[in-house]
Amino acid sequence: MLDFIPNDPVIIAVVVILLSLVFFSYLLLRRTILEFRDGMR
């Protein structure tokens, strides 16, 4: 796994940004679904 990581800092930065975007969108989607379910009740 460690051999797969490139030494290029630009690629590492792009991967980190993509992972953080996926994580934040997941949190936002989860919060929206929970608020929607609470509003339906």
Legacy VTK file of the C-alpha trace (Angstrom):
# vtk DataFile Version 3.0
C-alpha trace
ASCII
DATASET POLYDATA
POINTS 41 float
0.000 0.000 0.000
2.822 2.410 0.833
4.509 1.711 -2.502
1.364 2.900 -4.278
1.519 6.429 -2.788
3.202 8.793 -5.283
5.910 11.242 -4.245
4.247 14.062 -6.180
2.736 16.527 -3.663
0.211 17.762 -6.247
-1.328 14.292 -6.619
-1.432 13.882 -2.830
-3.157 17.268 -2.466
-5.738 16.390 -5.141
-6.485 13.052 -3.456
-6.887 14.737 -0.056
-9.236 17.361 -1.520
-11.339 14.688 -3.243
-11.568 12.615 -0.061
-12.592 15.644 2.008
-15.230 16.590 -0.593
-16.704 13.085 -0.483
-16.668 13.127 3.330
-18.363 16.533 3.624
-20.985 15.679 0.995
-21.738 12.456 2.900
-22.176 14.384 6.157
-24.383 16.989 4.456
-26.513 14.330 2.779
-26.893 12.384 6.032
-27.930 15.513 7.945
-30.415 16.474 5.236
-32.005 12.994 5.262
-32.244 12.995 9.062
-33.874 16.448 9.100
-36.249 15.369 6.337
-37.301 12.283 8.315
-37.834 14.430 11.422
-39.915 16.876 9.393
-42.098 14.094 8.000
-43.139 12.996 11.483
LINES 1 42
41 0 1 2 3 4 5 6 7 8 9 10 11 12 13 14 15 16 17 18 19 20 21 22 23 24 25 26 27 28 29 30 31 32 33 34 35 36 37 38 39 40
